[in-house]
Amino acid sequence: MAIYISLVKFTREGVMTLKDEGIKRSDKVKSTIESLGGKLLDAYYCLGPYDVVAIHEFPDTKAAMKASLLNASLGSMEITTMSAVSRDQWRQLLKDLWPKGK
């Protein structure tokens, strides 16, 4: 499965409802990911421009897009999702491009 990284910003409504809905909403996000064949590998809650950095696996880009749209439609967060490769996969990609490289 492919790896995807989501950068999440809570909306004003999302912050205002954390006390009453934060845990339930977090469980809903995970459930949505799983319903599309994905897996939430980890999520990190942050200080700074993003509130959450989530790492997922999805079977394909369509599933990742669906999860991002469904979770953003909750109205409590803005989500930017991008595909990613591991360091080892990146190194192999470079070797494939330039086999005689240094």
Protein Blocks (a to p, Z undefined) as FASTA:
>chain_A
ZZddddddddfklmmmmmmmmmmmmmmmmmmmmmnopacfbdcddedjbfbdcddddfbf
klmmmmmmmmmmnopaccdddddddfklmmmmmmmmmmmbZZ
